[in-house]
Amino acid sequence: MSLVVVAVVAIGGGAAWIATGSRGDAAAVRPTATATPSASATPSPSVSPSPSRPAVSAPAAGVPPAAQTGRPLPLALVFHGSGDSAAEAEADTNLAPAADSDGFLVAYMQGYEASWNDHNGHTKAQTAGVDDVAFTAAALTAIERLVPVDTTRVTAVGFSNGALFVNLLGCSLADRLTALVMAEGQLSTTVAASCHPSRPLSVVQVNGTADPTIPYAGGDTTLSGAVVPMLSASDAASRWAQFNGCTGAPTDSSPASDIRLKTYAPCRDGVTVQLRTVDGGGHDWPDDVAGLVTGTFR
C-alpha cells in the first residue's frame, strides 16, 4: 500500500496540525503545537476515505483563534523540495511569523518519501503511483472544513520538486487556486505540452541564474537519475503568460541590485505573471518568500 502523508499546519492563530494517512485509510488531524481550545469550536465532519481521498477530521484543540471570528482567511499551501520535509519548509521560510502578523493560514504539505509526483518521471511519489493532485484537492477540502478559508485567495508555493509540482497544480487544479509561487522549479516541456488551466492564475516564478540543480537556461536536466527536459526560466514565464491571456510586451524593473523583475500584464481576470531573476542565485528558497506570498493575497 502506498503511504501518502500530508502535513497540515494552520498558523496565524497559534495552532499547528499534522494530518497523516495512507491511501484509502482514515487519517486524524492531531495538534502538534500548543493551542487554546475554543468553547465555540465544533469539530468538522470527516472527509470520506477513498483511494485518493484520505479522511481528515477536526483536531480536539479546535480551529486557530484567528479563524474563530468566522472571517475567512487567505491560505498558503507550501510544498517542500525533494528530500526535504514539511518541517524543513517551515524552518527554511519566513511564512510562519508572517502568517501570525498578517493573519493568514499556512499548510505545510508533506510528500510521499519526501517527494511529489510532478509528472516528470523522476520521483518516488510518481513511481509509487501517488496522485498528489487529488490528494491536494482532498487536503484543501479538509482544511476548508476545519477553518474558514477565503477561497478567492489560495496560493500554492513550492521549492524545487515542490515548485515543479506547483506548476502541475496550476495546470490541473486551477479551479481551487488563485495564485502560484514557484522557487527554483519552472515548467518542464512535458508538463507545459499538456497544460490547460481551467482559469487564469497569478504567477510568481523565482529563478537563480547560478542554480546548479534546475538550470536557468533549461534544457535536459538530470533529476534523481532521470533526464527531465526543462523550459528556460524566461520561456516558462512566457508560457504562463500565454495560458493567462496576457497581452502586450512585458515590463522590466529592478527592485534590488541582484533582482530583475519581468512582469506580464494585463492578463485575463486581472492576474499577473512575474519572473524574478536572481543574478547569481543558487538553489534555495527566496529570502523574501513570505512577501511574495502575501503579495498574491492583495
N, C-alpha and C positions, 0 to 999 in steps of 0.2 A: 504494500500500500504506500502510495506517495504521500509523504508528510508535507503539508503546507502550513506555514506559520505566518501569521500577520500580527505585527505589534501595533496596537492602537494606543497612542499616548495623547490624552487630551490635556493641554496646558492652558494657560490664560485663566486659571481658576484654582490651581493647586492640586488637581487630581491627575494621576497618571495610571493608565491601564494597559495591560497586555492581554490580547486575545489570541489563544492558540488553538489549533485543531487540525485534524487530518481530513483529507477529502472524504466526505461522507459521514464523518463523525461530528458529534456535538462539541462545541468549544465554549468555555465560560470566560467571561471577562473578569479579571481579578485586579484589585487595586495594587499598584506597585509603589505608590508614594502616599504620604500622609494626606488625607483629605477629610474635610469636615462633613459628615453626613447631613443631608438636608431633610428636615421633617416632611417637607412638601414633595421631595423627590420620590417618584414612583418608578419601580423597575419597568423597563420597556419589554414587550414580548420578544421572544427569541425569533431569530431567523430560522426558518425550517431548513434542516440539513438536506443536502443533495450532493452528488459527486463534485460539484464545483461551488457549492454554497455552504460553507461551514456555519453551524449555529452559533450565534453570539448573543449573550444575554446581558442585562444591565448589571453593573457592579453593586455590591452592597453599600459602597461608600456614596452612591448617588452621583448625580451629574456635577460637573465643576461649578463652583459658586458663581463664576462669571456668566454661566449659562442658565442659572436658576431664575433669572428675571424673566425668562421666556423670550428674550430678544435673540433672534437668530444671529450667529456669529460666522465670520469667514472661516474657511478651513483650508489648511495646507496639508497635503499628503506627501510625505517625504520618503524617497526610495534610495537606499544606500547603494554603494558600488559593490562590485563582485568581490567576495571575500570579506566584506565588512558586515556590520550588523546595525540594527536599529539603534542600539545604544551608542555605537560609534558615530552614527549620523547625528544623533542628538549632541554628542560631545564635540563634533567637528564643525557644527554650525552654531550660529547665534540666534536660532529661531526661538528657543525656549524663553529667554528673557524678553525677547521682542513680543512673543505671544502674551506674556504676563502684562507688559506695559501697554501694548496696543490693543489688547482684547480680541485675540483670535484663537482658533483651535489648531493644534498640530497633531497629525497622526504619523508616527514613525513606523514605517512598514518593514517587516522582516521577511526576506525572501527564502525560498526553499534552498537548503545547502548554501546559504549566503549568496544567492544569485536570483536573477529574474529571467523569465522566458521572454526575451525581446524579439524573438522570431529571426534571429541572425545566426542560429545554429552553433552557438559556442558555449552555452551554459548548461550546468547540471539541471536547472529547472526545465529547460527545453527537452533535454534527454529523457527526463522523467515524465514528460508529458503534462507538466503543470500548466493549467490555464490561468495565468496571472491576471489577465484582463477580466475574466469572470470573477476571480477572487477579489480583485479591487472593487468591482461593482458591488459584490456582496458586502465587503467591508464598509463601503460608503453607505449602503442601506442600513447596516448595523449602527454606524456612527449617528446617522440621522435619527434613529430610534432612541439613541441614548441622550443626545443633546440637540437643541435647536440649531440647525445649520443654515446659513444663508446660502442657498443653492445658486444664487447669482454670483457668488464669489468663492469658487472652489478651485484651488491651484494645485497641480501636480508638479513636484520639484524633485529632480533626481541628479545623481552624480555618476559618471562613467557608465557601467552597466545599468544603473538606475536611470541615467539620462537617456540611454538608448531605449529603455522600456517606456519612459515618459513620452518619447516620440511615438511609440506604438500606441500608447493610451490616447494620444491626440488623434491618431488615425481611427481608432476603434471604439473609443468611449467618450467622444466629444459631447454627447448629449448629457453627460453627468459632470463635465468640467467646464471651466470658463477661461483658464489660462494654464500655460506650461512654462516651466523654468528648467532648462537643461544645461548642466555644467559638465563640460568635457565629454560630450557624447552627442554628436549630431546625427542626422538621418543617414542610414545606410541606403545604398542603391536598391537593395531588396525590399526594404520596408517602404521606401518612397514610391516604388513602382506600383504597389498595391494600396497606397494610402488614399482614402476617400473620407475625410472628416464629414460628419453629418451637419456640422455648423462651424462658423469661424471661431477661432480661439486666439487670444493674445498669446504671443510667444516671446520669451526672453531666452536667447541662446548665448551661452558664455563659452568661449574657446581661447585657450592659450596658444600662442604661436610656437612655443617650445614644448608642447605636450608630447612626450615620448611614447605614450600608450595609444592614444587615438589622435593621429596627426591632424593638424590644422588643415593641411592640404588634401586630406582624404586619401583615397586610393586603397589598394589591397592591404588590409591591416590584420595582423595575426593577434587574435584574442583567444586566450585559453586553448591554444593549439589549433584553432580553426581560422581560416582566412575569410575575413569579412570585407566586402567591397564597400567603402565609405564614400559618401559625397564629401567634397571640401566643405569647410565651415560656411564659406560665403554662398556656395551653391545650395547648401541645406537651408540656410535662412531664406534665400530667394525662392526655394520650393515652398516653404511655409507661406511666403507672401503670395505665391500663386494660389495655394489652397485657400487662402483667406480673401482672395479677390482684391488684393491691394493694387492701387493704380498710381501712376506717376513714378518718377525716379526717387530712390531712397535718399535721405538726407544724412550727412555725416557731421559728427561732432566729437569732441574730446573732453569728457567730464573729468578726466585725470590724466597726468602726464604719460601713464602707461596703458591707457584705455582708449580705444577707438570705437565709437558707437555709430552703427548704421541703422537707421530707423525707416521702416516701410510704413507709409500712411499716405492717404486714407485707405482704409480697408473696410470690407463689409461689416456691418453691425458695430462699427466704431472700434474694432480691435486694432492692435498694432503688432508689428513684428520687429524685434530688435536683435541685432547681432552685436555682442560686446566682445571685442577682440582685446585680449590682454597681451600686450607686447612682452615677450619673454616669459609668459606664464606657462607653468607646467601642468601636471595632472593633479589638481587639488580642488577642493570646494572653494568657491569665491569667499573672500573675507566678508563681503557685504551681502551674503545670500539673503539675510532677513530683509534688508532694504529692497532687494529685487522682488522678493515675495510680496511684501506689503505694498509695493508699488502696483502689483497686479490687482490688489483689492480696491484701489481708488477708482 
